[in-house]
Amino acid sequence: MPRPPVQPWVPLPGHKNLDGRARHTPTLVRQKTYVLGGRNGNQLFNDLWVFDTECFQLDLLTETCTFGSQGLP
C-alpha cells in the first residue's frame, strides 16, 4: 500500500507560541477544540487553549488553570 503524501507543518493564525506537547487533554465541543495542559519532556503545561475549526483561529484562554495537568510520571 502506498504511503500518503507528507503534509507540511503550517502555523495557525493566532499561534501565540503554543508549544508541542504530549499527555494533554483535547476536547471537541461543536466547532471548537479545547486543549488542556500536557507536557514536553520535563516541561509541564497547565494552560488552556481553544482552536476554532471554522475560522482556523487558535487562542490562549488562560496560562494557568486551577485544575488539569499535574505531571504524571
N, C-alpha and C positions, 0 to 999 in steps of 0.2 A: 504494500500500500504506500503510495507516495506521501511524503511529508507535506503538510500545509506550508504555505509561504510564511516566512518570518515577518511579523508586523513590527514596525519601528516603535520605540517609545516616544510618545508625543506629550509634552507638558500640557496640562489642562489650564484653561483660563482660571485665574484666582488661585493658582497652585500654592502660593504663600509658604513655600518650604515644607511641604508635607513630606516627611522622611519615610523611606521604605520601612516596612515593619512586618513582623510575624506575630502570631498569637493574639491578634486583635479581634474585635467583635464587630462584624459588619451586620447591619440590619436594614432590610428594604421595607420602606413604608410608602406606598403609592409610587410616585416617580422619584423619590429621594432615598439615597443610601446613606446611612449614618455609620461612621467608623469610630469606635471607641477603643482607646488605649492600644496596647501591644508592646512589642519590644524589638530592638535592633541590636543584637548581641547583648552587651551589658547595659545598654541604654533602655530604660523603661519609659513608656509614654502613658500619660493619664489625661489625654486630651480628647476632644470630641469634634469630629469633622462631619460635614454634610455635603454630599455630591448630588446635584440635581441632574437627573438623566435626560430631562427635556431640553435644558439650555446649556448643559455641559459646564456648569459652574460649581466650583469647589470652594467651600468657605469653612473657616475655623470658627466653631461656635463657642468653645471655651478651651483655654490652655490647661486648666486643672479642674478635674471633676472630683466631687466628694465621694465618688464611687468608681468602680472599674478596675483596671489592671493593677494587680498587686505584685506582679513579677513571679509567676510560678516557676519552680525550678525546672 
